[in-house]
């Protein structure tokens, strides 16, 4: 006997019970693979059965006449199959289901951007409240700078001066600062690299150490009045201004692209 699960018995008048027929068959995928747990029902009645692991099913007690068999399974197109059920007879059917895409609602994932470094968590906070100049990775990329100092040229008060350099000519960064009756004169800046002081001595160009592709974010402060306490070093000369550099080598690069 073919294994099948009859979910609900068909209620038919007593005088028609002896005349009822049987619908028996198999359900497969379009490639012939048997489908288990497909649901077969007689449209307009409460009769339903599930296919066995070999795809077989059997529905007894079907009233005689032209009936419509519905075959449904998640991931496949529904099939409606007309069958002619004769009294005290068995109808054999074979149904092949065609796979169909199941539409799902779009899922929107929202997340707050993670900080690059523990020491860099205050970058956006300082950007909101400080009086300096701030550039993130996307803003720097849009500038298409060829050298790191090309970014600093965008900051008012920053002077990029040519210097001979130990191997080839380079560029040194200075801040314009009014001093005495002689007026303004160039004043060297103090660099911070990933939160730590990074003194550049003499006329060594900063471009020898940093390229635009290295930079994840940049903070520039003109003069002591703009410098946040965490970058106002007492052991290094910060009175002229501070350039704070956050590099990709010190951050999770997947969060900065």
C-alpha positions in Angstrom: 0.0 0.0 0.0 1.4 3.4 -0.9 2.2 5.5 2.2 0.3 8.7 2.4 -1.1 11.1 5.1 -4.8 11.9 4.9 -5.3 15.2 6.7 -9.1 15.6 6.5 -11.7 13.1 5.5 -14.2 14.1 2.8 -17.7 14.3 4.1 -20.1 12.9 1.6 -23.7 11.7 2.0 -24.0 8.0 3.2 -25.7 6.9 0.0 -22.7 8.1 -2.0 -20.0 6.4 0.1 -20.3 3.2 -1.9 -19.9 5.2 -5.1 -16.7 7.1 -4.0 -13.5 6.8 -6.0 -9.8 7.1 -5.3 -7.1 9.5 -6.7 -3.7 8.0 -6.5 -0.4 9.2 -8.0 3.1 10.7 -7.6 4.5 14.2 -7.5 8.0 15.0 -8.8 10.2 17.9 -9.7 10.6 18.7 -13.4 13.8 16.6 -13.5 12.0 13.6 -12.1 13.1 13.9 -8.5 10.4 12.7 -6.1 9.0 15.5 -3.9 8.0 14.7 -0.3 5.4 16.7 1.7 3.7 18.3 -1.4 0.1 19.0 -0.5 -2.6 17.6 -2.8 -6.2 18.6 -2.3 -9.6 18.3 -4.1 -10.8 21.8 -4.9 -14.1 22.6 -3.2 -13.7 20.0 -0.5 -11.7 19.6 2.7 -9.8 16.5 1.5 -6.0 16.9 1.5 -3.0 14.6 1.6 0.8 15.0 1.7 3.2 13.0 -0.5 5.4 10.4 1.0 9.3 10.5 0.7 8.9 8.7 -2.7 6.5 11.4 -3.9 3.4 9.0 -3.8 0.0 10.0 -2.4 -3.5 8.6 -2.2 -6.8 10.3 -1.6 -9.8 7.9 -1.0 -13.4 8.9 -0.7 -13.6 11.3 -3.7 -17.1 11.8 -5.0 -17.6 10.7 -8.6 -17.5 13.3 -11.3 -15.1 15.8 -12.9 -12.9 17.0 -10.0 -9.9 19.4 -9.9 -6.8 18.4 -8.0 -4.6 21.1 -6.6 -0.9 20.4 -6.0 1.1 22.9 -4.0 4.7 23.0 -2.6 6.8 25.9 -1.4 9.3 26.9 -4.1 7.2 25.4 -7.0 4.4 26.7 -9.1 1.0 25.5 -8.1 -0.7 22.9 -10.4 -4.5 22.5 -11.0 -5.2 19.2 -12.7 -8.8 18.1 -13.8 -9.5 14.4 -13.2 -12.6 12.4 -14.0 -13.4 10.2 -11.0 -15.6 7.2 -11.7 -17.6 5.3 -9.0 -15.6 2.7 -7.2 -12.6 3.4 -9.5 -9.0 4.6 -9.0 -7.6 7.5 -11.0 -3.8 7.5 -11.4 -2.1 10.8 -12.0 1.5 12.0 -12.3 2.4 15.6 -11.6 5.7 17.4 -12.3 6.1 20.7 -10.5 8.2 23.5 -12.0 10.4 25.5 -9.6 9.4 29.0 -9.1 11.1 31.9 -7.3 9.5 32.9 -4.0 9.3 36.7 -3.6 10.6 37.9 -0.3 10.3 41.4 1.3 13.4 43.5 1.1 15.5 43.6 4.3 17.1 46.9 5.2 20.1 46.6 7.4 21.1 49.7 9.4 24.3 50.0 11.5 26.3 52.8 13.0 29.8 53.1 11.5 32.4 51.7 13.8 35.4 53.8 14.9 38.8 53.2 13.3 41.0 53.2 16.3 40.1 53.5 20.0 42.1 56.8 20.0 40.1 58.0 16.9 36.7 57.7 18.4 36.6 61.4 19.1 37.2 62.4 15.4 33.6 63.2 14.5 32.9 64.6 17.9 35.8 67.1 17.6 34.7 67.8 14.1 31.4 69.0 15.5 32.7 71.2 18.3 36.3 72.2 17.4 37.5 75.1 15.3 39.9 73.2 13.2 39.7 71.7 9.7 38.7 68.1 9.2 38.8 65.7 6.2 37.7 62.0 6.1 38.8 59.4 3.7 36.1 60.1 1.1 36.8 63.8 1.1 40.5 63.3 0.6 39.9 60.9 -2.2 37.7 63.4 -4.0 40.6 65.9 -4.0 42.7 63.5 -6.0 45.9 64.7 -4.4 49.2 63.6 -5.7 51.1 64.3 -2.5 50.0 64.6 1.1 50.8 68.3 1.2 48.2 68.8 -1.6 45.5 68.2 1.0 47.1 70.7 3.4 47.1 73.4 0.8 43.3 73.4 1.1 43.5 74.7 4.7 43.6 78.5 5.2 46.8 79.7 7.0 48.9 76.6 5.9 52.0 77.4 4.0 53.7 74.7 1.9 57.3 75.7 1.3 59.9 74.1 -0.9 62.9 72.6 0.9 66.0 70.9 -0.4 65.5 67.6 1.4 68.2 64.9 2.1 67.7 63.1 -1.2 65.6 65.4 -3.4 63.7 68.7 -3.1 60.5 68.4 -1.0 57.9 70.5 0.7 57.7 71.6 4.4 54.5 72.7 6.1 54.3 75.9 8.1 51.6 78.0 9.6 51.2 81.7 9.1 51.7 83.4 12.4 51.9 87.1 13.3 55.0 87.8 15.4 56.1 91.3 16.5 56.4 94.3 14.3 57.8 92.2 11.4 54.3 90.7 10.9 53.7 87.2 9.8 56.4 84.5 9.5 56.3 80.8 8.9 56.0 78.7 12.0 56.6 74.9 12.0 53.7 72.6 12.9 53.6 69.6 15.2 52.4 66.3 13.7 50.4 63.6 15.4 50.3 60.1 13.9 47.5 57.9 15.0 47.2 59.8 18.3 50.9 60.0 19.2 53.3 62.9 18.6 55.3 62.5 15.4 58.0 65.2 15.3 59.5 66.0 11.9 62.8 67.6 12.5 64.6 70.2 10.4 63.4 70.5 6.9 62.5 66.9 6.3 59.4 66.9 4.1 56.3 65.2 5.5 55.7 63.7 2.1 58.7 61.4 2.7 56.6 59.7 5.4 53.0 60.0 4.4 51.1 59.6 1.0 47.5 60.5 0.4 46.6 56.9 0.0 47.8 56.3 3.6 45.4 58.7 5.2 42.1 57.7 6.7 41.3 61.0 8.2 43.0 64.4 8.9 42.6 67.2 11.5 44.4 70.5 11.2 44.5 73.2 13.9 45.9 76.7 13.3 47.5 78.0 16.5 47.3 77.1 20.1 43.7 78.5 20.6 42.3 75.9 18.3 44.2 72.8 19.6 42.2 70.3 21.7 43.8 69.4 25.0 44.6 65.9 23.9 46.9 67.3 21.1 48.4 70.3 23.0 51.6 68.5 23.9 53.7 70.2 26.6 56.8 68.2 25.7 56.7 69.2 22.0 56.2 72.6 20.4 52.5 72.8 19.5 52.1 76.6 19.7 52.2 77.1 15.9 49.6 74.5 15.0 48.9 70.8 14.9 48.3 68.4 12.1 46.7 65.1 13.3 47.0 62.2 10.8 45.1 59.0 11.0 46.4 56.3 8.7 44.9 53.2 7.1 47.8 51.1 8.5 46.4 51.9 12.0 42.8 51.2 11.2 40.4 48.5 9.9 40.6 49.4 6.1 37.2 47.7 5.4 35.5 50.5 7.3 37.2 53.4 5.4 36.7 52.4 1.7 
